[in-house]
Amino acid sequence: MGAEPAQHLNWGAEALWQALLPLLPGLSVEVLARADSTNTRLIERARASAGAPEAPVTRPGELDARAARGGVEVTPHGRRHVDVQPCLLVAEHQTQGRGRQGRDWVASAGASLTFSLALPLAPADWSGLSLAVGLALAEALDPLPGGAAALPRIGPSSSAPDASPRIGPSSSAPDASPRIGLKWPNDLWRLDAPGRGRKLGGILIETVSVGQRRMCVVGVGLNVLPQPVSGLANGYACLQELDPAVTAPAALARVAEPLVRALQRFEREGFAPLVAAYARRDLLLGQAVSTTLPALPDGVAEGVDERGALRLRRDGLHQLVSGEVSVRLQPGPGPA
C-alpha cells in the first residue's frame, strides 16, 4: 500500500457527470480520498436503502438461480425511487479492495485507478457480463483497427472532448495486434507474446436486490503507474507502459462512457454479439491451461461461447461457466 498523495488529483468529476448524465439519468459522480472498497460502499448503500441490511450479495445470475429454488426473497417491499439511482464512486486510495474469490486487490494512491459503477440492470441472461465489461475497458484503452470506434475522451481538467483514439503509440495497420488481452473471466493483461503477459487490471461484479429491481455493482481496478508488488505469479503491468504520461483521472475519463454503453448494450443484447471481438483479445485461446476443477484439471482453451462460457478441450469439448473454476496458464511455451 502506498501513502496518500500530498495533493489530490484533479478527477474532472463535473465533466464526467455531464458526459454520462444523458446515458444514466439521476447519476451521481463521487470521489473519495480514501475508502475500504468502492464495491462494498455501494453494496451497503443499496442494502440500507432497501431496508434489508442482510440482503444477499451475489455474482451475476446466482441470485436468480437461488430464487428459482425458493431459497431467497428477491422483491422486498418499501422501496423508494431514489434507491436505484446510478452512482460512479472513485477512491484515490482503496485500502481493502476485493477481487474474485475474495482475493485482495492492492491499490496504491496515485498509482492505481479503483472505481465502482452501480446501476439497475435487468438483462435476460447475466452470463458473460464480466467478459463484456473487460472487452469494453480493453477497447477503450487500446482500440484496434476494425474494432469498436474510439469515443471522445472528456479530459479531467476541461469539458472539451479530446479525440485521442488510444493510450500510447498507435498503428493504423489493419493487422495491428492488441496490447491489452483478456484472461477469462475477470482480468485484463498486458500482452507480451501470444498466450503470455502480465496482469494489468481486474473486474469484480456483484448484484443485490433493491425492491423489484437488481442493482449491479461493477468494480474496476487498473494499475496505472509502476509500484512494488509481490506475490503475483505472472508479474505486474501498468498503463504507463502504453502511455508514459497517463494518469488515473485520464484513464477514468477514457473508460467511463464506453463502460456505461457496454452495460446498456449487454442488457439489450447479451454477450453473443461480442464473441468475435472477445476472440481477438482472448489470452487463453489455443493455450494449454489448468483449472481447479477436479473432474477437468486441464485442457486446451478453445475460446468462449455465446454465453461467455470457456470452451475447454479434454477428451471432448467442455463448457466452463464463470465462477466455477480458476484458470491458470500452464508454464512453458504455447502450442506450435
For each residue, the residues with C-beta under 8 A, 3 or more apart:
1: 93 95 106 107 108
2: 93 108 109 110 111 227
3: 109
4: 33 34 92 93 109
5: 8 9 92 109 110
6:
7:
8: 5 33 92
9: 5 92 110 156 247 248 249
10: 156 157 249
11: 16 31 90 156 249 252
12: 15 16 154 155 156 157 158 249 253
13: 16 17 29 30 31 90
14: 17 18 29 159
15: 12 18 19 154 155 156 158 159 253
16: 11 12 13 19 20 29 88 154 252 253 256
17: 13 14 20 21 27 28 29
18: 14 15 21 154 159
19: 15 16 154 256 257
20: 16 17 23 24 27 29 88 256 257 260
21: 17 18 24 25 27
22: 25
23: 20 257 260 261 264
24: 20 21 27 86 119 260
25: 21 22
26: 85 86
27: 17 20 21 24 85 86 87 88
28: 17 85 86 87 88
29: 13 14 16 17 20 87 88 90
30: 13 87 88 89 90
31: 11 13 90 91 92
32: 35 38 89 90 91 92
33: 4 8 91 92 93
34: 4 91 92 93 94 95 109
35: 32 38 41 89 91 93 94 95
36: 40 41 94 95 96
37: 40 41 94 96 97 98 219
38: 32 35 41 42 89 90 91 94 97 114 115 116 219
39: 42 43 98 116 204 206 217 219
40: 36 37 43 44 96 98
41: 35 36 37 38 44 45 89 116
42: 38 39 45 46 87 89 116 118 215 217
43: 39 40 46 47 57 206 208 217
44: 40 41 47 48
45: 41 42 48 49 87 118
46: 42 43 49 50 55 83 118 208 210 215 217
47: 43 44 50 52 53 54 55 208
48: 44 45 51 53
49: 45 46 79 80 82 83 210
50: 46 47 55 76 78 79 83 208 209 210 211
51: 48 76 78
52: 47 55 76 209
53: 47 48
54: 47
55: 46 47 50 52 76 208 209
56: 63 66 72 208
57: 43 206 207 208
58: 61 62 63 66 206 207 208
59: 62 205 206 207 322 323
60: 126 127 129 130 205 207 216
61: 58 64 65 125 126 127
62: 58 59 65 66 207 323
63: 56 58 66 67 72 74 207 208 209 214
64: 61 67 68 74 126
65: 61 62 68 69
66: 56 58 62 63 69 71 72
67: 63 64 70 71 72 73 74
68: 64 65
69: 65 66
70: 67
71: 66 67
72: 56 63 66 67
73: 67 76
74: 63 64 67 209 214
75: 209 211 212
76: 50 51 52 55 73 79 209 211
77: 211
78: 50 51 211
79: 49 50 76 83 84 210 211 212 213
80: 49 83
81: 84
82: 49 85
83: 46 49 50 79 80 210 211
84: 79 81 119 120 210 211 213 215
85: 26 27 28 82
86: 24 26 27 28 117 118 119 120
87: 27 28 29 30 42 45 117 118 119
88: 16 20 27 28 29 30 115 116 117 256
89: 30 32 35 38 41 42 115 116 117 118
90: 11 13 29 30 31 32 38 113 114 115 252
91: 31 32 33 34 35 38 94 107 114 115
92: 4 5 8 9 31 32 33 34 109 110 248
93: 1 2 4 33 34 35 107 108 109
94: 34 35 36 37 38 91 97 105 107 112 114 221
95: 1 34 35 36
96: 36 37 40 104
97: 37 38 94 104 105 106 107 114 219 221
98: 37 39 40 102 103 104 105 204 219
99: 102 103 104 105 186 202 204 221
100: 103 185 186 202 204 326
101: 326
102: 98 99
103: 98 99 100
104: 96 97 98 99
105: 94 97 98 99 114 202 204 221
106: 1 97 112 229
107: 1 91 93 94 97 111 112 114 221
108: 1 2 93 111 112 227
109: 2 3 4 5 34 92 93 112
110: 2 5 9 92 224 225 248
111: 2 107 108 223 224 225 226 227 238 248
112: 94 106 107 108 109 221 222 223 224 225 227 248
113: 90 220 221 222 224 248 251 252
114: 38 90 91 94 97 105 107 219 220 221 222
115: 38 88 89 90 91 219 220 252
116: 38 39 41 42 88 89 217 218 219 220
117: 86 87 88 89 217 218 220 256 259 260 263
118: 42 45 46 86 87 89 215 216 217 218
119: 24 84 86 87 215 216 260 263
120: 84 86 210 213 214 215 216
121: 207 214 215 216 263 267
122: 213 214 267
123: 126 129 266 267 270
124: 270
125: 61 128 270 271 307
126: 60 61 64 123 129 207
127: 60 61 270 271 307 308 309 321 322
128: 125 131 132 266 270 271 274 304 306 307 308 309 322
129: 60 123 126 132 133 205 216 266 271 308
130: 60 133 134 185 186 203 205 308 322
131: 128 134 135 182 184 185 271 274 278 304 308 322
132: 128 129 135 136 262 263 265 266 271 274 308
133: 129 130 136 137 203 205 218 220 259 262 263
134: 130 131 137 138 182 186 187 188 203
135: 131 132 138 139 182 262 274 277 278 281
136: 132 133 139 140 255 258 259 261 262 263
137: 133 134 140 141 188 201 203 220 222 255 258 259
138: 134 135 141 142 178 180 181 182 188 281
139: 135 136 142 143 144 147 148 258 277
140: 136 137 143 151 254 255 258 259
141: 137 138 166 167 180 239 242 251 254 255
142: 138 139 166 167 178 179 180 242
143: 139 140 147 148 149 150 165 166 170
144: 139 147 176 178 280
145: 171 172 173 174 176
146: 174
147: 139 143 144 277 280
148: 139 143 258 277
149: 143
150: 143 163 165 166
151: 140 257 258 261
152: 161 162 163
153: 161 162 163 164 250 253 254
154: 12 15 16 18 19 159 161 162 253 256 257
155: 12 15 158 159 160 161 162 250 253
156: 9 10 11 12 15 247 249 250 252 253
157: 10 12
158: 12 15 155 162
159: 14 15 18 154 155
160: 155
161: 152 153 154 155
162: 152 153 154 155 158
163: 150 152 153
164: 153
165: 143 150 170
166: 141 142 143 150 169 170
167: 141 142 239 242 243 246 251 254
168: 179 241 242 243 246
169: 166
170: 143 165 166 176
171: 145 176
172: 145 176
173: 145 176
174: 145 146
175:
176: 144 145 170 171 172 173
177: 191
178: 138 142 144 181 191 280 281
179: 142 168 190 191 242
180: 138 141 142 188 189 190 191 200 242 281
181: 138 178 188 189 190 191 197 281 282 283
182: 131 134 135 138 187 188 189 278 281 282 283
183: 186 187 188 189 199 283 284 327
184: 131 282 283 284 301 304 310 322 327
185: 100 130 131 308 310 322 323
186: 99 100 130 134 183 202 203 204 322
187: 134 182 183 199 200 201 202 203
188: 134 137 138 180 181 182 183 199 200 201 202 203 222
189: 180 181 182 183 197 198 199 200 234 237 283
190: 179 180 181 197 198 199 200 237 238 241 242
191: 177 178 179 180 181 194 196 197 283
192: 196 197 198
193: 196 197
194: 191 286 334
195: 283 284 285 286 287 329 334
196: 191 192 193 329 334
197: 181 189 190 191 192 193 200 234 237 283
198: 189 190 192 232 234 235 236 237
199: 183 187 188 189 190 202 223 232 234 235 236 237
200: 180 187 188 189 190 197 222 223 237 238 239
201: 137 187 188 220 221 222 223
202: 99 100 105 186 187 188 199 220 221
203: 130 133 134 137 186 187 188 218 219 220 221
204: 39 98 99 100 105 186 218 219 221
205: 59 60 129 130 133 216 217 218 219
206: 39 43 57 58 59 216 217 219
207: 57 58 59 60 62 63 121 126 214 215 216 217
208: 43 46 47 50 55 56 57 58 63 214 215 217
209: 50 52 55 63 74 75 76 213 214 215
210: 46 49 50 79 83 84 120 213 214 215
211: 50 75 76 77 78 79 83 84
212: 75 79
213: 79 84 120 122 209 210
214: 63 74 120 121 122 207 208 209 210
215: 42 46 84 118 119 120 121 207 208 209 210
216: 60 118 119 120 121 129 205 206 207 263
217: 39 42 43 46 116 117 118 205 206 207 208
218: 116 117 118 133 203 204 205 259 263
219: 37 38 39 97 98 114 115 116 203 204 205 206
220: 113 114 115 116 117 133 137 201 202 203 255 259
221: 94 97 99 105 107 112 113 114 201 202 203 204
222: 112 113 114 137 188 200 201 239 248 251 255
223: 111 112 199 200 201 227 236 237 238 239
224: 110 111 112 113 238 239 240 246 247 248 251
225: 110 111 112 238 239 240
226: 111 236 238 240
227: 2 108 111 112 223 236 238
228:
229: 106 232 236
230:
231:
232: 198 199 229 235 236
233: 328
234: 189 197 198 199 329
235: 198 199 232
236: 198 199 223 226 227 229 232
237: 189 190 197 198 199 200 223 241
238: 111 190 200 223 224 225 226 227 241
239: 141 167 200 222 223 224 225 242 243 246 251
240: 224 225 226 243 244 246
241: 168 190 237 238
242: 141 142 167 168 179 180 190 239 246
243: 167 168 239 240 246
244: 240
245:
246: 167 168 224 239 240 242 243 250 251
247: 9 156 224 250 251
248: 9 92 110 111 112 113 222 224 251 252
249: 9 10 11 12 156 252 253
250: 153 155 156 246 247 253 254
251: 113 141 167 222 224 239 246 247 248 254 255
252: 11 16 90 113 115 156 248 249 255 256
253: 12 15 16 153 154 155 156 249 250 256
254: 140 141 153 167 250 251 258
255: 136 137 140 141 220 222 251 252 258 259
256: 16 19 20 88 117 154 252 253 259 260
257: 19 20 23 151 154 260 261
258: 136 137 139 140 148 151 254 255 261 262
259: 117 133 136 137 140 218 220 255 256 262 263
260: 20 23 24 117 119 256 257 263 264
261: 23 136 151 257 258 264 265
262: 132 133 135 136 258 259 265 266
263: 117 119 121 132 133 136 216 218 259 260 266 267
264: 23 260 261 267 268
265: 132 261 262 268 269 273
266: 123 128 129 132 262 263 269 270 271
267: 121 122 123 263 264
268: 264 265
269: 265 266 272 273
270: 123 124 125 127 128 266 273 306 307
271: 125 127 128 129 131 132 266 274 275 306 307 308
272: 269 275 306 307
273: 265 269 270
274: 128 131 132 135 271 277 278
275: 271 272 278 279 303 304 305 306
276: 279 280
277: 135 139 147 148 274 280 281
278: 131 135 182 274 275 281 282 303 304
279: 275 276 282 285 303 304
280: 144 147 178 276 277
281: 135 138 178 180 181 182 277 278
282: 181 182 184 278 279 285 301 303 304
283: 181 182 183 184 189 191 195 197 287 329
284: 183 184 195 287 289 301 310 327 329
285: 195 279 282 301 302 303
286: 194 195 300 301 302 334 335
287: 195 283 284 300 301 329 330 334 335
288: 298 299 300 329 330 334 335
289: 284 298 299 300 301 312 327 328 329 330
290: 297 298 327 328 330
291: 296 297 298 299 312 320 325 326 327 328
292: 325 326
293: 296 297 320 324 325
294: 297
295:
296: 291 293 299 312 314 318 320 325
297: 290 291 293 294
298: 288 289 290 291 314 330
299: 288 289 291 296 312 313 314 318
300: 286 287 288 289 312 313 314 335
301: 184 282 284 285 286 287 289 310 311 312 313 327
302: 285 286 311 312 313 317
303: 275 278 279 282 285 311
304: 128 131 184 275 278 279 282 308 309 310 311
305: 275 308 309 311 319
306: 128 270 271 272 275
307: 125 127 128 270 271 272 321
308: 127 128 129 130 131 132 185 271 304 305 321 322
309: 127 128 304 305 319 320 321 322
310: 184 185 284 301 304 319 320 321 327
311: 301 302 303 304 305 317 318 319 320
312: 289 291 296 299 300 301 302 317 318 319 320
313: 299 300 301 302 316 317 318
314: 296 298 299 300 318
315:
316: 313
317: 302 311 312 313
318: 296 299 311 312 313 314
319: 305 309 310 311 312
320: 291 293 296 309 310 311 312 324 325 327
321: 127 307 308 309 310 324
322: 59 127 128 130 131 184 185 186 308 309
323: 59 62 185
324: 293 320 321
325: 291 292 293 296 320
326: 100 101 291 292
327: 183 184 284 289 290 291 301 310 320
328: 233 289 290 291
329: 195 196 234 283 284 287 288 289
330: 287 288 289 290 298
331:
332:
333:
334: 194 195 196 286 287 288
335: 286 287 288 300
336:
